[in-house]
Amino acid sequence: METEKKRARYLRIHQQVKELLAQCENPDARMATVVAVLHHKMEYFFWTGFYCLHQGELIVKTYQGPVACQILEKDKGVCWAGINQGKIIIVPDVHLFPGHIACDSRSNSEIVVPLRDRENKIIGVLDVDSTAVNSFDSTDGEFLESIVSLIYGRS
């Protein structure tokens, strides 16, 4: 998707999500809403969901797309890289990422955005996969981070 078209779409999505999240303070409901909106508004999103930390494990929360891995092996894969490095991870080709966890062989590129609570502590990640190689860029990172920050009212 052309960068300006992508930016314009994300601006509309951000506004829509902000309005929807104003209806409920529950983080689980907010995560479900974010996932639903993103998954259905961005045609190149093949799998869209949250993995959250629970007792030292990274466990799938809410998602849309094919069946997910329920628990991700500790310190392995793109999601754990996002947790451990505390930053957005963009992987143009998941098959070249050391330790990639293939929950679905149709995924070819991925972006992970840390989910932070009100105290700015990382408690999980938004994980988005695409069937195309090189689907995600810094525009996706910028806007997804902004949208994810709405879950705990940080934006």
Buried (B, 14 or more C-beta within 10 A) or exposed (E): BEEEEBBEBBEEBBEBBEEBBEEEEEBEBBBBBBBBBBBEBBEBBBBBBBBBBEEEEBBBBBBBBEEBBEEBEEEBBBBBBBBEEEBBBBBBEBEEBEEBBEBBEEBBBBBBBBBBEEEEEBBBBBBBBBBEEEBBBEBBBBBBBBBBBBBBEEE
